[in-house]
Amino acid sequence: MLSLRPNCECCDKDLPADSMEARICTYECTFCAGCVERVLGGSCPNCGGELVRRPIRPKNMLHKHPASTERVLRPHPGCAGAR
């Protein structure tokens, strides 16, 4: 099950569980659409994998399986001021 991380690892933008802007790789590294397009060139800087839109968990399932609250921030070159 996806952890649904709450923020962009690049610019720290909030990405709630229902965000259409969240992008992830196969390791669940999480970034906002803006950083993926403007800074990262569509590839995960951690693993080199493809970044795709994160699926949205149905609201009724968020009660049973809530999104993560653990923020991850790993600024990469170009991330400073990306927000």
mmCIF file of the N, C-alpha and C atoms, coordinates in Angstrom:
data_MODEL
# 
_entry.id   MODEL 
# 
loop_
_atom_site.group_PDB 
_atom_site.id 
_atom_site.type_symbol 
_atom_site.label_atom_id 
_atom_site.label_alt_id 
_atom_site.label_comp_id 
_atom_site.label_asym_id 
_atom_site.label_entity_id 
_atom_site.label_seq_id 
_atom_site.pdbx_PDB_ins_code 
_atom_site.Cartn_x 
_atom_site.Cartn_y 
_atom_site.Cartn_z 
_atom_site.occupancy 
_atom_site.B_iso_or_equiv 
_atom_site.pdbx_formal_charge 
_atom_site.auth_seq_id 
_atom_site.auth_comp_id 
_atom_site.auth_asym_id 
_atom_site.auth_atom_id 
_atom_site.pdbx_PDB_model_num 
ATOM 1   N N  . MET A 1 1  ? 0.847   -1.165 0.000   1.00 0.00 ? 1  MET A N  1 
ATOM 2   C CA . MET A 1 1  ? 0.000   0.000  0.000   1.00 0.00 ? 1  MET A CA 1 
ATOM 3   C C  . MET A 1 1  ? 0.901   1.239  0.000   1.00 0.00 ? 1  MET A C  1 
ATOM 4   N N  . LEU A 1 2  ? 0.558   2.233  -0.782  1.00 0.00 ? 2  LEU A N  1 
ATOM 5   C CA . LEU A 1 2  ? 1.326   3.473  -0.847  1.00 0.00 ? 2  LEU A CA 1 
ATOM 6   C C  . LEU A 1 2  ? 1.231   4.241  0.463   1.00 0.00 ? 2  LEU A C  1 
ATOM 7   N N  . SER A 1 3  ? 2.328   4.871  0.840   1.00 0.00 ? 3  SER A N  1 
ATOM 8   C CA . SER A 1 3  ? 2.317   5.626  2.092   1.00 0.00 ? 3  SER A CA 1 
ATOM 9   C C  . SER A 1 3  ? 1.685   7.004  1.920   1.00 0.00 ? 3  SER A C  1 
ATOM 10  N N  . LEU A 1 4  ? 1.615   7.517  0.707   1.00 0.00 ? 4  LEU A N  1 
ATOM 11  C CA . LEU A 1 4  ? 1.040   8.836  0.424   1.00 0.00 ? 4  LEU A CA 1 
ATOM 12  C C  . LEU A 1 4  ? 1.754   9.925  1.239   1.00 0.00 ? 4  LEU A C  1 
ATOM 13  N N  . ARG A 1 5  ? 3.023   10.113 0.949   1.00 0.00 ? 5  ARG A N  1 
ATOM 14  C CA . ARG A 1 5  ? 3.819   11.122 1.660   1.00 0.00 ? 5  ARG A CA 1 
ATOM 15  C C  . ARG A 1 5  ? 3.214   12.507 1.482   1.00 0.00 ? 5  ARG A C  1 
ATOM 16  N N  . PRO A 1 6  ? 3.341   13.349 2.519   1.00 0.00 ? 6  PRO A N  1 
ATOM 17  C CA . PRO A 1 6  ? 2.614   14.618 2.543   1.00 0.00 ? 6  PRO A CA 1 
ATOM 18  C C  . PRO A 1 6  ? 3.275   15.819 1.883   1.00 0.00 ? 6  PRO A C  1 
ATOM 19  N N  . ASN A 1 7  ? 4.476   15.639 1.274   1.00 0.00 ? 7  ASN A N  1 
ATOM 20  C CA . ASN A 1 7  ? 5.154   16.819 0.736   1.00 0.00 ? 7  ASN A CA 1 
ATOM 21  C C  . ASN A 1 7  ? 6.076   16.467 -0.418  1.00 0.00 ? 7  ASN A C  1 
ATOM 22  N N  . CYS A 1 8  ? 6.474   17.506 -1.149  1.00 0.00 ? 8  CYS A N  1 
ATOM 23  C CA . CYS A 1 8  ? 7.437   17.371 -2.228  1.00 0.00 ? 8  CYS A CA 1 
ATOM 24  C C  . CYS A 1 8  ? 8.832   17.331 -1.613  1.00 0.00 ? 8  CYS A C  1 
ATOM 25  N N  . GLU A 1 9  ? 9.626   16.328 -1.982  1.00 0.00 ? 9  GLU A N  1 
ATOM 26  C CA . GLU A 1 9  ? 10.986  16.198 -1.464  1.00 0.00 ? 9  GLU A CA 1 
ATOM 27  C C  . GLU A 1 9  ? 11.893  17.319 -1.946  1.00 0.00 ? 9  GLU A C  1 
ATOM 28  N N  . CYS A 1 10 ? 11.507  17.983 -3.008  1.00 0.00 ? 10 CYS A N  1 
ATOM 29  C CA . CYS A 1 10 ? 12.341  19.022 -3.596  1.00 0.00 ? 10 CYS A CA 1 
ATOM 30  C C  . CYS A 1 10 ? 12.062  20.393 -2.969  1.00 0.00 ? 10 CYS A C  1 
ATOM 31  N N  . CYS A 1 11 ? 10.810  20.843 -3.005  1.00 0.00 ? 11 CYS A N  1 
ATOM 32  C CA . CYS A 1 11 ? 10.479  22.201 -2.539  1.00 0.00 ? 11 CYS A CA 1 
ATOM 33  C C  . CYS A 1 11 ? 9.675   22.228 -1.248  1.00 0.00 ? 11 CYS A C  1 
ATOM 34  N N  . ASP A 1 12 ? 9.307   21.077 -0.718  1.00 0.00 ? 12 ASP A N  1 
ATOM 35  C CA . ASP A 1 12 ? 8.541   20.935 0.528   1.00 0.00 ? 12 ASP A CA 1 
ATOM 36  C C  . ASP A 1 12 ? 7.087   21.395 0.415   1.00 0.00 ? 12 ASP A C  1 
ATOM 37  N N  . LYS A 1 13 ? 6.583   21.510 -0.801  1.00 0.00 ? 13 LYS A N  1 
ATOM 38  C CA . LYS A 1 13 ? 5.175   21.874 -1.000  1.00 0.00 ? 13 LYS A CA 1 
ATOM 39  C C  . LYS A 1 13 ? 4.289   20.794 -0.401  1.00 0.00 ? 13 LYS A C  1 
ATOM 40  N N  . ASP A 1 14 ? 3.200   21.193 0.242   1.00 0.00 ? 14 ASP A N  1 
ATOM 41  C CA . ASP A 1 14 ? 2.230   20.249 0.783   1.00 0.00 ? 14 ASP A CA 1 
ATOM 42  C C  . ASP A 1 14 ? 1.544   19.498 -0.360  1.00 0.00 ? 14 ASP A C  1 
ATOM 43  N N  . LEU A 1 15 ? 1.458   18.181 -0.205  1.00 0.00 ? 15 LEU A N  1 
ATOM 44  C CA . LEU A 1 15 ? 0.776   17.329 -1.181  1.00 0.00 ? 15 LEU A CA 1 
ATOM 45  C C  . LEU A 1 15 ? -0.183  16.411 -0.429  1.00 0.00 ? 15 LEU A C  1 
ATOM 46  N N  . PRO A 1 16 ? -1.385  16.909 -0.137  1.00 0.00 ? 16 PRO A N  1 
ATOM 47  C CA . PRO A 1 16 ? -2.348  16.097 0.596   1.00 0.00 ? 16 PRO A CA 1 
ATOM 48  C C  . PRO A 1 16 ? -2.698  14.818 -0.172  1.00 0.00 ? 16 PRO A C  1 
ATOM 49  N N  . ALA A 1 17 ? -3.291  13.887 0.506   1.00 0.00 ? 17 ALA A N  1 
ATOM 50  C CA . ALA A 1 17 ? -3.611  12.576 -0.063  1.00 0.00 ? 17 ALA A CA 1 
ATOM 51  C C  . ALA A 1 17 ? -4.427  12.672 -1.355  1.00 0.00 ? 17 ALA A C  1 
ATOM 52  N N  . ASP A 1 18 ? -5.214  13.734 -1.509  1.00 0.00 ? 18 ASP A N  1 
ATOM 53  C CA . ASP A 1 18 ? -6.052  13.879 -2.707  1.00 0.00 ? 18 ASP A CA 1 
ATOM 54  C C  . ASP A 1 18 ? -5.448  14.812 -3.752  1.00 0.00 ? 18 ASP A C  1 
ATOM 55  N N  . SER A 1 19 ? -4.170  15.115 -3.647  1.00 0.00 ? 19 SER A N  1 
ATOM 56  C CA . SER A 1 19 ? -3.518  16.045 -4.572  1.00 0.00 ? 19 SER A CA 1 
ATOM 57  C C  . SER A 1 19 ? -3.356  15.444 -5.962  1.00 0.00 ? 19 SER A C  1 
ATOM 58  N N  . MET A 1 20 ? -3.779  16.180 -6.966  1.00 0.00 ? 20 MET A N  1 
ATOM 59  C CA . MET A 1 20 ? -3.576  15.789 -8.358  1.00 0.00 ? 20 MET A CA 1 
ATOM 60  C C  . MET A 1 20 ? -2.174  16.174 -8.822  1.00 0.00 ? 20 MET A C  1 
ATOM 61  N N  . GLU A 1 21 ? -1.427  16.922 -8.007  1.00 0.00 ? 21 GLU A N  1 
ATOM 62  C CA . GLU A 1 21 ? -0.079  17.374 -8.364  1.00 0.00 ? 21 GLU A CA 1 
ATOM 63  C C  . GLU A 1 21 ? 1.022   16.423 -7.919  1.00 0.00 ? 21 GLU A C  1 
ATOM 64  N N  . ALA A 1 22 ? 0.712   15.445 -7.094  1.00 0.00 ? 22 ALA A N  1 
ATOM 65  C CA . ALA A 1 22 ? 1.741   14.544 -6.550  1.00 0.00 ? 22 ALA A CA 1 
ATOM 66  C C  . ALA A 1 22 ? 2.242   13.576 -7.620  1.00 0.00 ? 22 ALA A C  1 
ATOM 67  N N  . ARG A 1 23 ? 3.562   13.437 -7.677  1.00 0.00 ? 23 ARG A N  1 
ATOM 68  C CA . ARG A 1 23 ? 4.211   12.494 -8.590  1.00 0.00 ? 23 ARG A CA 1 
ATOM 69  C C  . ARG A 1 23 ? 5.103   11.571 -7.769  1.00 0.00 ? 23 ARG A C  1 
ATOM 70  N N  . ILE A 1 24 ? 5.150   10.287 -8.138  1.00 0.00 ? 24 ILE A N  1 
ATOM 71  C CA . ILE A 1 24 ? 5.968   9.321  -7.405  1.00 0.00 ? 24 ILE A CA 1 
ATOM 72  C C  . ILE A 1 24 ? 6.740   8.428  -8.375  1.00 0.00 ? 24 ILE A C  1 
ATOM 73  N N  . CYS A 1 25 ? 7.803   7.812  -7.843  1.00 0.00 ? 25 CYS A N  1 
ATOM 74  C CA . CYS A 1 25 ? 8.530   6.781  -8.589  1.00 0.00 ? 25 CYS A CA 1 
ATOM 75  C C  . CYS A 1 25 ? 8.167   5.435  -7.965  1.00 0.00 ? 25 CYS A C  1 
ATOM 76  N N  . THR A 1 26 ? 8.799   4.361  -8.397  1.00 0.00 ? 26 THR A N  1 
ATOM 77  C CA . THR A 1 26 ? 8.452   3.042  -7.873  1.00 0.00 ? 26 THR A CA 1 
ATOM 78  C C  . THR A 1 26 ? 8.882   2.851  -6.419  1.00 0.00 ? 26 THR A C  1 
ATOM 79  N N  . TYR A 1 27 ? 9.756   3.741  -5.907  1.00 0.00 ? 27 TYR A N  1 
ATOM 80  C CA . TYR A 1 27 ? 10.170  3.674  -4.507  1.00 0.00 ? 27 TYR A CA 1 
ATOM 81  C C  . TYR A 1 27 ? 9.378   4.647  -3.635  1.00 0.00 ? 27 TYR A C  1 
ATOM 82  N N  . GLU A 1 28 ? 8.378   5.300  -4.226  1.00 0.00 ? 28 GLU A N  1 
ATOM 83  C CA . GLU A 1 28 ? 7.517   6.273  -3.560  1.00 0.00 ? 28 GLU A CA 1 
ATOM 84  C C  . GLU A 1 28 ? 8.198   7.580  -3.217  1.00 0.00 ? 28 GLU A C  1 
ATOM 85  N N  . CYS A 1 29 ? 9.343   7.876  -3.840  1.00 0.00 ? 29 CYS A N  1 
ATOM 86  C CA . CYS A 1 29 ? 9.890   9.223  -3.712  1.00 0.00 ? 29 CYS A CA 1 
ATOM 87  C C  . CYS A 1 29 ? 8.789   10.129 -4.246  1.00 0.00 ? 29 CYS A C  1 
ATOM 88  N N  . THR A 1 30 ? 8.545   11.242 -3.579  1.00 0.00 ? 30 THR A N  1 
ATOM 89  C CA . THR A 1 30 ? 7.372   12.062 -3.890  1.00 0.00 ? 30 THR A CA 1 
ATOM 90  C C  . THR A 1 30 ? 7.765   13.491 -4.217  1.00 0.00 ? 30 THR A C  1 
ATOM 91  N N  . PHE A 1 31 ? 7.227   13.999 -5.314  1.00 0.00 ? 31 PHE A N  1 
ATOM 92  C CA . PHE A 1 31 ? 7.532   15.350 -5.781  1.00 0.00 ? 31 PHE A CA 1 
ATOM 93  C C  . PHE A 1 31 ? 6.264   15.997 -6.326  1.00 0.00 ? 31 PHE A C  1 
ATOM 94  N N  . CYS A 1 32 ? 6.254   17.322 -6.383  1.00 0.00 ? 32 CYS A N  1 
ATOM 95  C CA . CYS A 1 32 ? 5.118   18.026 -6.981  1.00 0.00 ? 32 CYS A CA 1 
ATOM 96  C C  . CYS A 1 32 ? 5.325   18.100 -8.491  1.00 0.00 ? 32 CYS A C  1 
ATOM 97  N N  . ALA A 1 33 ? 4.241   18.290 -9.226  1.00 0.00 ? 33 ALA A N  1 
ATOM 98  C CA . ALA A 1 33 ? 4.296   18.336 -10.685 1.00 0.00 ? 33 ALA A CA 1 
ATOM 99  C C  . ALA A 1 33 ? 5.231   19.443 -11.167 1.00 0.00 ? 33 ALA A C  1 
ATOM 100 N N  . GLY A 1 34 ? 5.228   20.587 -10.488 1.00 0.00 ? 34 GLY A N  1 
ATOM 101 C CA . GLY A 1 34 ? 6.077   21.702 -10.892 1.00 0.00 ? 34 GLY A CA 1 
ATOM 102 C C  . GLY A 1 34 ? 7.553   21.361 -10.834 1.00 0.00 ? 34 GLY A C  1 
ATOM 103 N N  . CYS A 1 35 ? 7.993   20.747 -9.758  1.00 0.00 ? 35 CYS A N  1 
ATOM 104 C CA . CYS A 1 35 ? 9.400   20.363 -9.633  1.00 0.00 ? 35 CYS A CA 1 
ATOM 105 C C  . CYS A 1 35 ? 9.764   19.273 -10.637 1.00 0.00 ? 35 CYS A C  1 
ATOM 106 N N  . VAL A 1 36 ? 8.843   18.344 -10.878 1.00 0.00 ? 36 VAL A N  1 
ATOM 107 C CA . VAL A 1 36 ? 9.097   17.277 -11.843 1.00 0.00 ? 36 VAL A CA 1 
ATOM 108 C C  . VAL A 1 36 ? 9.318   17.875 -13.235 1.00 0.00 ? 36 VAL A C  1 
ATOM 109 N N  . GLU A 1 37 ? 8.505   18.856 -13.589 1.00 0.00 ? 37 GLU A N  1 
ATOM 110 C CA . GLU A 1 37 ? 8.589   19.453 -14.921 1.00 0.00 ? 37 GLU A CA 1 
ATOM 111 C C  . GLU A 1 37 ? 9.739   20.451 -15.034 1.00 0.00 ? 37 GLU A C  1 
ATOM 112 N N  . ARG A 1 38 ? 9.891   21.352 -14.066 1.00 0.00 ? 38 ARG A N  1 
ATOM 113 C CA . ARG A 1 38 ? 10.849  22.457 -14.175 1.00 0.00 ? 38 ARG A CA 1 
ATOM 114 C C  . ARG A 1 38 ? 12.246  22.137 -13.668 1.00 0.00 ? 38 ARG A C  1 
ATOM 115 N N  . VAL A 1 39 ? 12.369  21.210 -12.720 1.00 0.00 ? 39 VAL A N  1 
ATOM 116 C CA . VAL A 1 39 ? 13.660  20.961 -12.082 1.00 0.00 ? 39 VAL A CA 1 
ATOM 117 C C  . VAL A 1 39 ? 14.212  19.571 -12.383 1.00 0.00 ? 39 VAL A C  1 
ATOM 118 N N  . LEU A 1 40 ? 13.366  18.562 -12.315 1.00 0.00 ? 40 LEU A N  1 
ATOM 119 C CA . LEU A 1 40 ? 13.833  17.180 -12.355 1.00 0.00 ? 40 LEU A CA 1 
ATOM 120 C C  . LEU A 1 40 ? 13.749  16.515 -13.728 1.00 0.00 ? 40 LEU A C  1 
ATOM 121 N N  . GLY A 1 41 ? 13.118  17.155 -14.685 1.00 0.00 ? 41 GLY A N  1 
ATOM 122 C CA . GLY A 1 41 ? 13.048  16.607 -16.034 1.00 0.00 ? 41 GLY A CA 1 
ATOM 123 C C  . GLY A 1 41 ? 12.311  15.285 -16.142 1.00 0.00 ? 41 GLY A C  1 
ATOM 124 N N  . GLY A 1 42 ? 11.380  15.031 -15.225 1.00 0.00 ? 42 GLY A N  1 
ATOM 125 C CA . GLY A 1 42 ? 10.552  13.831 -15.290 1.00 0.00 ? 42 GLY A CA 1 
ATOM 126 C C  . GLY A 1 42 ? 11.164  12.578 -14.702 1.00 0.00 ? 42 GLY A C  1 
ATOM 127 N N  . SER A 1 43 ? 12.406  12.672 -14.183 1.00 0.00 ? 43 SER A N  1 
ATOM 128 C CA . SER A 1 43 ? 13.070  11.500 -13.609 1.00 0.00 ? 43 SER A CA 1 
ATOM 129 C C  . SER A 1 43 ? 13.350  11.700 -12.127 1.00 0.00 ? 43 SER A C  1 
ATOM 130 N N  . CYS A 1 44 ? 13.245  10.629 -11.367 1.00 0.00 ? 44 CYS A N  1 
ATOM 131 C CA . CYS A 1 44 ? 13.531  10.683 -9.935  1.00 0.00 ? 44 CYS A CA 1 
ATOM 132 C C  . CYS A 1 44 ? 15.032  10.888 -9.731  1.00 0.00 ? 44 CYS A C  1 
ATOM 133 N N  . PRO A 1 45 ? 15.422  11.905 -8.967  1.00 0.00 ? 45 PRO A N  1 
ATOM 134 C CA . PRO A 1 45 ? 16.845  12.143 -8.728  1.00 0.00 ? 45 PRO A CA 1 
ATOM 135 C C  . PRO A 1 45 ? 17.474  11.113 -7.799  1.00 0.00 ? 45 PRO A C  1 
ATOM 136 N N  . ASN A 1 46 ? 16.662  10.336 -7.114  1.00 0.00 ? 46 ASN A N  1 
ATOM 137 C CA . ASN A 1 46 ? 17.178  9.323  -6.188  1.00 0.00 ? 46 ASN A CA 1 
ATOM 138 C C  . ASN A 1 46 ? 17.489  8.002  -6.891  1.00 0.00 ? 46 ASN A C  1 
ATOM 139 N N  . CYS A 1 47 ? 16.598  7.564  -7.782  1.00 0.00 ? 47 CYS A N  1 
ATOM 140 C CA . CYS A 1 47 ? 16.782  6.252  -8.419  1.00 0.00 ? 47 CYS A CA 1 
ATOM 141 C C  . CYS A 1 47 ? 16.865  6.317  -9.936  1.00 0.00 ? 47 CYS A C  1 
ATOM 142 N N  . GLY A 1 48 ? 16.526  7.475  -10.513 1.00 0.00 ? 48 GLY A N  1 
ATOM 143 C CA . GLY A 1 48 ? 16.552  7.613  -11.966 1.00 0.00 ? 48 GLY A CA 1 
ATOM 144 C C  . GLY A 1 48 ? 15.295  7.112  -12.648 1.00 0.00 ? 48 GLY A C  1 
ATOM 145 N N  . GLY A 1 49 ? 14.330  6.651  -11.841 1.00 0.00 ? 49 GLY A N  1 
ATOM 146 C CA . GLY A 1 49 ? 13.083  6.117  -12.393 1.00 0.00 ? 49 GLY A CA 1 
ATOM 147 C C  . GLY A 1 49 ? 12.116  7.181  -12.872 1.00 0.00 ? 49 GLY A C  1 
ATOM 148 N N  . GLU A 1 50 ? 11.097  6.721  -13.563 1.00 0.00 ? 50 GLU A N  1 
ATOM 149 C CA . GLU A 1 50 ? 10.040  7.584  -14.085 1.00 0.00 ? 50 GLU A CA 1 
ATOM 150 C C  . GLU A 1 50 ? 9.173   8.099  -12.933 1.00 0.00 ? 50 GLU A C  1 
ATOM 151 N N  . LEU A 1 51 ? 8.774   9.349  -13.017 1.00 0.00 ? 51 LEU A N  1 
ATOM 152 C CA . LEU A 1 51 ? 7.858   9.938  -12.038 1.00 0.00 ? 51 LEU A CA 1 
ATOM 153 C C  . LEU A 1 51 ? 6.483   10.053 -12.691 1.00 0.00 ? 51 LEU A C  1 
ATOM 154 N N  . VAL A 1 52 ? 5.482   9.449  -12.052 1.00 0.00 ? 52 VAL A N  1 
ATOM 155 C CA . VAL A 1 52 ? 4.119   9.428  -12.580 1.00 0.00 ? 52 VAL A CA 1 
ATOM 156 C C  . VAL A 1 52 ? 3.147   9.965  -11.527 1.00 0.00 ? 52 VAL A C  1 
ATOM 157 N N  . ARG A 1 53 ? 1.922   10.307 -11.988 1.00 0.00 ? 53 ARG A N  1 
ATOM 158 C CA . ARG A 1 53 ? 0.930   10.836 -11.044 1.00 0.00 ? 53 ARG A CA 1 
ATOM 159 C C  . ARG A 1 53 ? 0.606   9.781  -9.995  1.00 0.00 ? 53 ARG A C  1 
ATOM 160 N N  . ARG A 1 54 ? 0.608   10.229 -8.750  1.00 0.00 ? 54 ARG A N  1 
ATOM 161 C CA . ARG A 1 54 ? 0.271   9.331  -7.637  1.00 0.00 ? 54 ARG A CA 1 
ATOM 162 C C  . ARG A 1 54 ? -1.241  9.105  -7.617  1.00 0.00 ? 54 ARG A C  1 
ATOM 163 N N  . PRO A 1 55 ? -1.688  7.858  -7.479  1.00 0.00 ? 55 PRO A N  1 
ATOM 164 C CA . PRO A 1 55 ? -3.130  7.610  -7.401  1.00 0.00 ? 55 PRO A CA 1 
ATOM 165 C C  . PRO A 1 55 ? -3.727  8.200  -6.123  1.00 0.00 ? 55 PRO A C  1 
ATOM 166 N N  . ILE A 1 56 ? -4.997  8.473  -6.189  1.00 0.00 ? 56 ILE A N  1 
ATOM 167 C CA . ILE A 1 56 ? -5.701  9.040  -5.035  1.00 0.00 ? 56 ILE A CA 1 
ATOM 168 C C  . ILE A 1 56 ? -6.479  7.928  -4.342  1.00 0.00 ? 56 ILE A C  1 
ATOM 169 N N  . ARG A 1 57 ? -6.219  7.779  -3.063  1.00 0.00 ? 57 ARG A N  1 
ATOM 170 C CA . ARG A 1 57 ? -6.924  6.767  -2.272  1.00 0.00 ? 57 ARG A CA 1 
ATOM 171 C C  . ARG A 1 57 ? -8.342  7.274  -1.993  1.00 0.00 ? 57 ARG A C  1 
ATOM 172 N N  . PRO A 1 58 ? -9.358  6.439  -2.183  1.00 0.00 ? 58 PRO A N  1 
ATOM 173 C CA . PRO A 1 58 ? -10.727 6.863  -1.901  1.00 0.00 ? 58 PRO A CA 1 
ATOM 174 C C  . PRO A 1 58 ? -10.873 7.341  -0.450  1.00 0.00 ? 58 PRO A C  1 
ATOM 175 N N  . LYS A 1 59 ? -11.653 8.389  -0.257  1.00 0.00 ? 59 LYS A N  1 
ATOM 176 C CA . LYS A 1 59 ? -11.807 8.987  1.085   1.00 0.00 ? 59 LYS A CA 1 
ATOM 177 C C  . LYS A 1 59 ? -12.262 7.981  2.124   1.00 0.00 ? 59 LYS A C  1 
ATOM 178 N N  . ASN A 1 60 ? -13.138 7.074  1.750   1.00 0.00 ? 60 ASN A N  1 
ATOM 179 C CA . ASN A 1 60 ? -13.616 6.104  2.741   1.00 0.00 ? 60 ASN A CA 1 
ATOM 180 C C  . ASN A 1 60 ? -12.498 5.148  3.172   1.00 0.00 ? 60 ASN A C  1 
ATOM 181 N N  . MET A 1 61 ? -11.470 4.980  2.360   1.00 0.00 ? 61 MET A N  1 
ATOM 182 C CA . MET A 1 61 ? -10.354 4.106  2.721   1.00 0.00 ? 61 MET A CA 1 
ATOM 183 C C  . MET A 1 61 ? -9.267  4.843  3.502   1.00 0.00 ? 61 MET A C  1 
ATOM 184 N N  . LEU A 1 62 ? -9.277  6.184  3.436   1.00 0.00 ? 62 LEU A N  1 
ATOM 185 C CA . LEU A 1 62 ? -8.297  6.956  4.205   1.00 0.00 ? 62 LEU A CA 1 
ATOM 186 C C  . LEU A 1 62 ? -8.508  6.791  5.707   1.00 0.00 ? 62 LEU A C  1 
ATOM 187 N N  . HIS A 1 63 ? -9.730  6.528  6.136   1.00 0.00 ? 63 HIS A N  1 
ATOM 188 C CA . HIS A 1 63 ? -9.990  6.294  7.559   1.00 0.00 ? 63 HIS A CA 1 
ATOM 189 C C  . HIS A 1 63 ? -9.312  5.006  8.020   1.00 0.00 ? 63 HIS A C  1 
ATOM 190 N N  . LYS A 1 64 ? -9.391  3.988  7.191   1.00 0.00 ? 64 LYS A N  1 
ATOM 191 C CA . LYS A 1 64 ? -8.805  2.697  7.532   1.00 0.00 ? 64 LYS A CA 1 
ATOM 192 C C  . LYS A 1 64 ? -7.294  2.681  7.309   1.00 0.00 ? 64 LYS A C  1 
ATOM 193 N N  . HIS A 1 65 ? -6.835  3.358  6.251   1.00 0.00 ? 65 HIS A N  1 
ATOM 194 C CA . HIS A 1 65 ? -5.416  3.398  5.887   1.00 0.00 ? 65 HIS A CA 1 
ATOM 195 C C  . HIS A 1 65 ? -5.024  4.855  5.630   1.00 0.00 ? 65 HIS A C  1 
ATOM 196 N N  . PRO A 1 66 ? -4.761  5.629  6.688   1.00 0.00 ? 66 PRO A N  1 
ATOM 197 C CA . PRO A 1 66 ? -4.457  7.054  6.530   1.00 0.00 ? 66 PRO A CA 1 
ATOM 198 C C  . PRO A 1 66 ? -3.132  7.304  5.818   1.00 0.00 ? 66 PRO A C  1 
ATOM 199 N N  . ALA A 1 67 ? -3.021  8.483  5.241   1.00 0.00 ? 67 ALA A N  1 
ATOM 200 C CA . ALA A 1 67 ? -1.788  8.909  4.570   1.00 0.00 ? 67 ALA A CA 1 
ATOM 201 C C  . ALA A 1 67 ? -0.703  9.152  5.606   1.00 0.00 ? 67 ALA A C  1 
ATOM 202 N N  . SER A 1 68 ? 0.535   9.046  5.170   1.00 0.00 ? 68 SER A N  1 
ATOM 203 C CA . SER A 1 68 ? 1.681   9.296  6.045   1.00 0.00 ? 68 SER A CA 1 
ATOM 204 C C  . SER A 1 68 ? 1.726   10.766 6.472   1.00 0.00 ? 68 SER A C  1 
ATOM 205 N N  . THR A 1 69 ? 2.256   11.014 7.631   1.00 0.00 ? 69 THR A N  1 
ATOM 206 C CA . THR A 1 69 ? 2.481   12.387 8.102   1.00 0.00 ? 69 THR A CA 1 
ATOM 207 C C  . THR A 1 69 ? 3.974   12.705 8.158   1.00 0.00 ? 69 THR A C  1 
ATOM 208 N N  . GLU A 1 70 ? 4.799   11.720 7.814   1.00 0.00 ? 70 GLU A N  1 
ATOM 209 C CA . GLU A 1 70 ? 6.258   11.904 7.857   1.00 0.00 ? 70 GLU A CA 1 
ATOM 210 C C  . GLU A 1 70 ? 6.732   12.664 6.621   1.00 0.00 ? 70 GLU A C  1 
ATOM 211 N N  . ARG A 1 71 ? 7.296   13.850 6.860   1.00 0.00 ? 71 ARG A N  1 
ATOM 212 C CA . ARG A 1 71 ? 7.794   14.676 5.770   1.00 0.00 ? 71 ARG A CA 1 
ATOM 213 C C  . ARG A 1 71 ? 9.215   14.251 5.414   1.00 0.00 ? 71 ARG A C  1 
ATOM 214 N N  . VAL A 1 72 ? 9.493   14.171 4.122   1.00 0.00 ? 72 VAL A N  1 
ATOM 215 C CA . VAL A 1 72 ? 10.821  13.835 3.616   1.00 0.00 ? 72 VAL A CA 1 
ATOM 216 C C  . VAL A 1 72 ? 11.277  15.009 2.769   1.00 0.00 ? 72 VAL A C  1 
ATOM 217 N N  . LEU A 1 73 ? 12.465  15.523 3.052   1.00 0.00 ? 73 LEU A N  1 
ATOM 218 C CA . LEU A 1 73 ? 13.006  16.646 2.280   1.00 0.00 ? 73 LEU A CA 1 
ATOM 219 C C  . LEU A 1 73 ? 14.453  16.336 1.948   1.00 0.00 ? 73 LEU A C  1 
ATOM 220 N N  . ARG A 1 74 ? 14.716  16.155 0.675   1.00 0.00 ? 74 ARG A N  1 
ATOM 221 C CA . ARG A 1 74 ? 16.071  15.876 0.184   1.00 0.00 ? 74 ARG A CA 1 
ATOM 222 C C  . ARG A 1 74 ? 16.348  16.823 -0.966  1.00 0.00 ? 74 ARG A C  1 
ATOM 223 N N  . PRO A 1 75 ? 16.683  18.061 -0.651  1.00 0.00 ? 75 PRO A N  1 
ATOM 224 C CA . PRO A 1 75 ? 16.904  19.022 -1.737  1.00 0.00 ? 75 PRO A CA 1 
ATOM 225 C C  . PRO A 1 75 ? 17.993  18.556 -2.716  1.00 0.00 ? 75 PRO A C  1 
ATOM 226 N N  . HIS A 1 76 ? 17.696  18.653 -3.981  1.00 0.00 ? 76 HIS A N  1 
ATOM 227 C CA . HIS A 1 76 ? 18.605  18.299 -5.055  1.00 0.00 ? 76 HIS A CA 1 
ATOM 228 C C  . HIS A 1 76 ? 18.987  19.590 -5.772  1.00 0.00 ? 76 HIS A C  1 
ATOM 229 N N  . PRO A 1 77 ? 20.056  19.587 -6.555  1.00 0.00 ? 77 PRO A N  1 
ATOM 230 C CA . PRO A 1 77 ? 20.424  20.796 -7.288  1.00 0.00 ? 77 PRO A CA 1 
ATOM 231 C C  . PRO A 1 77 ? 19.229  21.323 -8.084  1.00 0.00 ? 77 PRO A C  1 
ATOM 232 N N  . GLY A 1 78 ? 18.973  22.588 -7.965  1.00 0.00 ? 78 GLY A N  1 
ATOM 233 C CA . GLY A 1 78 ? 17.842  23.192 -8.658  1.00 0.00 ? 78 GLY A CA 1 
ATOM 234 C C  . GLY A 1 78 ? 16.583  23.286 -7.827  1.00 0.00 ? 78 GLY A C  1 
ATOM 235 N N  . CYS A 1 79 ? 16.533  22.595 -6.701  1.00 0.00 ? 79 CYS A N  1 
ATOM 236 C CA . CYS A 1 79 ? 15.332  22.600 -5.874  1.00 0.00 ? 79 CYS A CA 1 
ATOM 237 C C  . CYS A 1 79 ? 15.183  23.888 -5.072  1.00 0.00 ? 79 CYS A C  1 
ATOM 238 N N  . ALA A 1 80 ? 16.259  24.484 -4.665  1.00 0.00 ? 80 ALA A N  1 
ATOM 239 C CA . ALA A 1 80 ? 16.182  25.701 -3.843  1.00 0.00 ? 80 ALA A CA 1 
ATOM 240 C C  . ALA A 1 80 ? 15.352  26.752 -4.578  1.00 0.00 ? 80 ALA A C  1 
ATOM 241 N N  . GLY A 1 81 ? 14.311  27.204 -3.910  1.00 0.00 ? 81 GLY A N  1 
ATOM 242 C CA . GLY A 1 81 ? 13.441  28.215 -4.484  1.00 0.00 ? 81 GLY A CA 1 
ATOM 243 C C  . GLY A 1 81 ? 12.533  27.712 -5.589  1.00 0.00 ? 81 GLY A C  1 
ATOM 244 N N  . ALA A 1 82 ? 12.416  26.418 -5.746  1.00 0.00 ? 82 ALA A N  1 
ATOM 245 C CA . ALA A 1 82 ? 11.578  25.850 -6.814  1.00 0.00 ? 82 ALA A CA 1 
ATOM 246 C C  . ALA A 1 82 ? 10.103  26.124 -6.594  1.00 0.00 ? 82 ALA A C  1 
ATOM 247 N N  . ARG A 1 83 ? 9.716   26.314 -5.372  1.00 0.00 ? 83 ARG A N  1 
ATOM 248 C CA . ARG A 1 83 ? 8.297   26.497 -5.048  1.00 0.00 ? 83 ARG A CA 1 
ATOM 249 C C  . ARG A 1 83 ? 7.813   27.768 -5.600  1.00 0.00 ? 83 ARG A C  1 
# 
